Amino acid sequence: MAVPTASLQSFTKSPLCSLLSTTKFNSLWVSSAVVSPSPTFCLKSKYNSFRFCAAVVKASSSPQTNRMEPMVPPYNVLITGGSKGIGYALAKEFLKGGDNVIICSRSDERVVSALDRLRVETGKQHVWGTKCDVREGEDVKSLVAFAKQKLKYIDIWINNAGSNAYSFKPLAEASDEDLIQVVTTNTLGLMICCREAINLMQNQPRGGHIFNIDGAGSDGRPTPRFAAYGATKRSVVHLTKSLQAELEMQHVKNVIVHNLSPGMVTTDLLMSGANTKQAKFFINVLAEPADVVAEYLVPNIRSIPTNGSTKATYIRFLTGLKAYTQIFSRIAFGARRNRYFLED
């Protein structure tokens, strides 16, 4: 006797309910039962000789969907490369907002110095720091352990650590050491930090937000005399998009990866390259001090968990419209001339 075929489409797709239904297929009565939380479809014919069960198994490639609990301030913030430049300015602004902050640097001395200055300048004591080379996986794992010890969890992780090896020259003249430092810090280090941040945050009840800082070259425009740096910053945008797609495919809803664009910031890294007429022009016209940039970026960053947003964002300080407006004002009215450098 042939076994009748029956489509499982008639069964409920929701594992959250339990039901008993009866359907007739080719003169055979088939009863179906769906049981939560591990649903099993049982098919039984009216003939005792035809009784069988089919278990419903979740796809192993899709981890359990997770949801983010509401975040409320103060937020716990981790900033790589937070001992100077825009990283330091961001740390100071988060502290002024009442948040808890962890910074790191490759130098113990810079970490200690930055912590002392942050506590004096903000009057806040809830800031900690540790030595970490983002190019080393074990260092980043130790950073995560340090953060969990001090704050239990991290709401906002900002990948700011970056390097240009303080070298502005044609690629043909770049040393092996400089190229290795730029690429391993800006690309490998970012990947390692993203990996550890995701592993940390997807196991937190509150989830978390990761912000990857871009830089010159991220929009695909050429960066002569610091081509390696521009290439690594172009990769930041691609990596962020890939991680967003991966998390969506894995149904991870409580970790969101964003891009953060500070524009041209008057850091030592930028100013050290102002040795051409063109460089001086654009720095004078477009660059802003780190504190000014941080005062804009931090409220926009904090608004994301405050509003409960789970949408990936690209926060930009220097938009295209703003840049063109400032360039036009300079050409038409001489605005911003000689702000930082005397121009020929």
C-alpha positions in Angstrom: 0.0 0.0 0.0 1.4 3.3 -1.0 2.1 6.0 1.7 0.0 9.1 0.9 1.9 12.3 0.4 1.0 15.4 2.5 2.2 18.9 2.3 3.6 20.4 5.5 2.5 23.9 4.3 -0.8 23.3 6.1 1.0 23.3 9.5 1.5 26.5 11.4 4.8 28.3 11.0 4.9 29.8 14.4 6.7 27.9 17.2 5.1 30.0 19.8 1.7 28.3 19.8 0.4 24.8 20.4 -2.4 23.4 18.3 -4.1 20.2 17.1 -5.5 20.1 13.7 -6.9 17.4 11.5 -6.6 17.4 7.7 -7.7 14.8 5.2 -5.4 13.7 2.4 -6.4 11.1 -0.2 -9.0 9.6 2.2 -6.5 9.4 5.0 -7.0 11.4 8.2 -3.8 13.1 9.2 -3.5 14.8 12.6 -0.8 17.4 13.2 0.6 18.7 16.5 3.0 21.6 17.0 4.6 21.9 20.4 6.7 24.9 21.7 9.6 25.5 22.0 10.8 22.6 19.9 8.0 22.1 17.4 7.5 18.5 16.1 5.0 17.6 13.3 3.4 14.2 13.8 1.6 12.6 10.9 -0.6 9.7 11.7 -2.8 7.8 9.3 -6.0 6.1 10.3 -4.3 2.9 9.6 -2.1 1.8 12.5 0.6 0.6 10.1 1.3 4.2 9.0 2.5 6.2 11.9 5.5 8.5 11.6 6.9 11.8 12.9 8.9 14.6 11.3 10.9 16.8 13.6 11.4 20.5 12.6 15.0 21.5 13.0 16.3 25.1 12.9 19.0 25.8 10.3 22.3 25.5 12.1 23.7 28.5 10.1 21.2 30.9 11.7 21.9 31.6 15.4 19.0 32.4 17.7 17.5 35.8 17.0 18.3 38.2 19.8 16.8 41.5 20.7 18.2 44.6 22.3 17.0 45.7 25.7 16.4 49.5 26.0 19.5 51.5 26.7 19.5 54.4 29.1 22.3 56.8 30.0 24.9 56.9 31.3 26.4 54.9 28.6 29.5 52.8 28.8 31.9 53.8 26.0 35.1 52.3 24.7 37.4 54.3 22.4 40.5 52.9 20.8 43.3 55.4 20.3 41.7 57.6 22.9 44.8 59.1 24.3 45.1 62.0 21.8 43.5 63.7 18.8 39.8 63.1 18.0 39.7 60.0 20.2 40.7 62.1 23.2 38.2 64.8 22.3 35.4 62.2 22.0 36.3 60.7 25.4 36.2 64.2 27.0 32.8 65.0 25.4 31.3 61.6 26.5 32.6 62.3 30.1 31.0 65.8 30.0 27.7 64.0 29.1 28.0 61.8 32.3 29.0 58.6 30.5 31.6 56.1 31.6 34.6 55.9 29.3 37.5 53.5 28.7 40.4 54.5 26.4 43.4 52.6 25.2 46.7 53.4 23.5 49.9 51.5 22.5 51.8 53.5 25.2 51.3 53.1 28.9 52.6 56.6 29.4 50.1 58.2 27.0 47.3 56.3 28.7 48.3 57.6 32.1 48.8 61.1 30.9 45.5 61.2 29.0 43.6 59.9 32.1 45.0 62.6 34.3 44.1 65.3 31.8 40.6 64.0 31.2 39.9 63.9 35.0 41.2 67.4 35.5 39.5 68.9 32.4 36.1 67.4 33.0 36.1 67.0 36.7 34.9 63.4 36.1 36.5 60.3 37.6 34.6 57.6 35.8 37.3 57.1 33.1 39.7 54.2 32.8 42.5 53.2 30.4 44.8 50.4 29.5 47.6 49.7 27.0 46.4 47.9 23.9 47.9 47.4 20.4 44.9 46.8 18.2 47.0 44.9 15.7 47.4 42.1 18.3 44.4 39.9 18.9 45.4 39.0 22.4 45.8 42.7 23.3 42.2 43.3 22.1 40.9 40.3 24.0 42.6 41.7 27.1 41.0 45.1 26.4 37.6 43.4 26.4 38.4 41.7 29.7 39.5 45.0 31.2 36.2 46.7 30.0 34.1 43.9 31.5 36.0 44.1 34.8 35.5 47.9 35.1 32.1 48.3 33.5 30.5 44.9 33.0 29.4 45.8 29.5 30.0 48.2 26.6 27.2 50.1 24.9 29.3 52.1 22.4 32.6 51.0 20.9 34.4 53.5 18.8 37.2 52.2 16.5 39.3 55.3 16.3 42.9 53.9 16.4 44.7 54.7 13.2 48.0 55.5 11.7 49.6 57.2 8.8 53.1 56.6 10.2 53.5 60.4 10.1 54.7 59.9 6.5 53.5 62.0 3.6 55.4 60.9 0.5 54.8 59.0 -2.8 54.2 55.3 -2.3 57.3 54.5 -4.3 59.3 56.2 -1.5 57.5 54.6 1.4 59.4 52.1 3.6 58.3 48.6 4.4 58.0 49.5 8.1 55.7 52.5 7.3 53.4 50.5 5.0 53.1 47.6 7.5 52.3 50.0 10.3 49.6 51.8 8.3 47.9 48.6 6.9 48.1 46.5 10.1 46.8 49.3 12.3 44.0 50.7 10.0 42.8 47.5 8.4 43.9 44.4 10.5 43.4 46.3 13.8 40.0 47.4 12.8 38.9 43.9 11.8 40.2 42.4 15.1 38.4 45.1 17.1 35.1 44.6 15.2 35.3 40.9 15.8 35.9 41.2 19.5 33.3 44.0 19.8 30.6 41.9 18.0 31.4 38.8 20.2 31.1 40.9 23.3 28.0 42.8 22.4 25.8 40.0 21.0 25.9 38.3 24.4 25.0 41.5 26.3 21.3 42.0 27.2 21.6 45.6 26.0 23.4 44.7 22.8 25.7 47.5 21.5 26.7 49.9 18.8 30.0 49.9 17.0 31.3 53.0 15.2 34.1 52.7 12.6 35.8 56.0 11.9 36.6 56.7 8.3 39.1 59.2 6.9 40.6 60.7 3.7 40.1 58.3 0.9 36.9 56.7 2.3 34.8 58.2 -0.5 37.1 56.8 -3.2 38.8 60.0 -4.0 42.6 59.8 -4.5 45.0 60.6 -1.7 48.3 61.3 -3.3 51.3 61.3 -0.9 49.4 59.1 1.6 48.0 56.5 -0.8 48.3 53.6 1.7 46.3 55.5 4.3 43.6 56.4 1.9 43.3 52.8 0.7 42.9 51.5 4.2 40.2 54.1 4.9 38.4 53.2 1.8 38.3 49.6 3.2 36.6 50.9 6.4 33.4 51.6 4.5 33.4 48.3 2.8 34.1 46.4 6.0 31.3 48.2 7.8 28.8 47.3 5.0 29.9 43.7 5.0 29.5 43.4 8.8 26.0 45.0 8.5 25.1 42.4 5.9 26.6 39.5 7.9 24.7 40.5 11.1 21.5 40.7 9.1 22.1 37.3 7.6 22.7 35.8 11.0 19.6 37.5 12.4 21.7 39.4 15.0 19.5 42.4 15.9 21.2 43.7 19.0 24.5 44.7 17.5 24.6 47.6 15.0 27.7 48.7 13.1 27.9 52.4 12.0 30.3 54.7 10.2 31.6 57.8 11.8 33.2 60.6 9.7 34.9 63.4 11.6 36.1 65.1 8.4 39.4 67.1 8.6 40.5 67.4 12.2 43.6 69.5 13.2 45.4 66.6 14.8 49.2 66.0 14.7 48.6 63.4 12.0 46.9 65.9 9.7 49.0 69.0 10.4 52.3 67.1 9.8 51.3 66.8 6.2 50.8 70.5 5.6 53.9 71.1 3.5 52.4 72.0 0.2 50.3 74.9 -1.0 47.3 72.7 -1.8 47.5 71.0 1.6 47.6 74.3 3.5 44.7 75.7 1.5 42.4 72.8 2.3 43.4 72.5 5.9 42.7 76.2 6.4 39.4 76.0 4.7 38.0 72.7 5.9 39.8 71.5 9.1 38.4 72.1 12.6 39.8 71.5 16.0 39.1 68.1 17.6 36.9 69.6 20.4 34.6 71.3 17.8 34.2 68.1 15.9 33.5 66.0 19.1 30.9 68.5 20.3 29.0 67.8 17.2 29.5 64.0 16.9 28.9 62.9 20.5 25.3 64.1 20.8 24.6 62.4 17.5 26.2 59.2 18.6 24.3 59.2 22.0 21.0 59.9 20.3 21.1 56.5 18.6 20.8 54.3 21.8 18.6 57.0 23.4 16.1 56.7 20.6 16.3 53.0 20.6 17.4 53.0 16.9 18.5 49.7 15.4 19.2 51.2 12.0 22.8 51.5 10.8 23.8 55.2 10.3 26.6 57.2 8.8 27.3 60.3 10.9 29.3 63.0 9.1 30.7 66.2 10.5 31.9 67.6 7.2 29.2 66.9 4.6 29.7 67.6 0.9 27.5 70.6 1.0 29.3 72.1 4.0 32.7 71.6 2.3 31.6 73.2 -1.0 30.1 76.1 0.9 33.3 76.8 2.8 35.4 76.5 -0.3 33.1 78.9 -2.2 33.3 81.4 0.7 37.0 81.2 0.7 37.3 81.8 -3.1 34.6 84.5 -3.2 35.3 86.3 0.0 38.7 85.1 1.3 37.1 83.5 4.4 39.3 81.2 6.5 42.5 82.4 4.9 45.6 81.7 7.0 43.7 80.1 9.8 46.4 77.6 10.7 49.1 78.2 8.1 50.3 81.2 6.1 49.6 80.6 2.5 51.8 81.8 -0.4 
